[in-house]
Amino acid sequence: MRGLFSFALCYNTLMRLNKYIAAAGVCSRRKADELIANGNVKVNGKVVREMGTNVEEGDSVSVNGTPIEANESKVYVVVNKPPGFVTSMSDDKDRPTVAQLVADIPERLFPVGRLDYNTTGLLIMTNDGDLTYTLTHPKHEVSKTYVATVAGVLSNVRLAKLRKGVDIGGFVTSPAQVRVLKQNPRSAVVEISIHEGKNRQVRKMFAAVGNKVQSLERTAIGDIRLGRLLQGHYRKLTRAEVEYLKSL
């Protein structure tokens, strides 16, 4: 079971339960409504399914058996995820998790979306559940840019297929922006931007045109760029970057 959140919300008025859950960084208010309807939320030890339920100071709230505490202080960071880290808060195989990369931050931060175990690069972590929803919901079409090293020659024909959309196993991807940064005799370095987030999508896209991904790094989400941030390190987003993400 995950531990208690290490912060508390100071308030003197009632707060809607779904807002309280989002303020704890668990998920968006819309997702919180689903958790409430499905009986996954308890207030003072009792399952609550009513959408309009309010909580007040002193009430105890738990989601899936884990106690939570809301927090009005929002934190937003960019992490440069190293290879070999799991994009989750805990791992049953005792592998390193991205939570360990921000362990010195008092607030409990959650990853926005996922990066594969061996994929490196930009990962946003926050306790803002509503922003997480905005950035991960397909309808918002937030672009994600990667630099991939792939085996073989990436021909114009293969580039055209990626730009049009390819079948990655029952799902045809939307058109991608792709450009070759460097073509070597036996490999190519490629930049690709997509707005979907299917499991291992970029790797499957290149495999679909005959080029196996050898290494993959996410360099940007929208206009938020990784820059020179070292692997395993993080930086806080600027106010302008946070406002940009919320505007999406």
Secondary structure as GFF3:
##gff-version 3
##sequence-region A 1 248
A	DSSP	beta_strand	15	16	.	.	.	ID=ss1
A	DSSP	alpha_helix	17	23	.	.	.	ID=ss2
A	DSSP	alpha_helix	29	37	.	.	.	ID=ss3
A	DSSP	beta_strand	41	43	.	.	.	ID=ss4
A	DSSP	beta_strand	46	47	.	.	.	ID=ss5
A	DSSP	beta_strand	54	55	.	.	.	ID=ss6
A	DSSP	beta_strand	61	63	.	.	.	ID=ss7
A	DSSP	beta_strand	66	68	.	.	.	ID=ss8
A	DSSP	beta_strand	76	81	.	.	.	ID=ss9
A	DSSP	three_ten_helix	98	102	.	.	.	ID=ss10
A	DSSP	beta_strand	110	111	.	.	.	ID=ss11
A	DSSP	beta_strand	120	126	.	.	.	ID=ss12
A	DSSP	alpha_helix	129	136	.	.	.	ID=ss13
A	DSSP	three_ten_helix	138	140	.	.	.	ID=ss14
A	DSSP	beta_strand	144	151	.	.	.	ID=ss15
A	DSSP	alpha_helix	156	164	.	.	.	ID=ss16
A	DSSP	beta_strand	177	183	.	.	.	ID=ss17
A	DSSP	beta_strand	187	194	.	.	.	ID=ss18
A	DSSP	alpha_helix	201	208	.	.	.	ID=ss19
A	DSSP	beta_strand	213	221	.	.	.	ID=ss20
A	DSSP	beta_strand	224	225	.	.	.	ID=ss21
A	DSSP	beta_strand	234	236	.	.	.	ID=ss22
A	DSSP	alpha_helix	239	247	.	.	.	ID=ss23
###
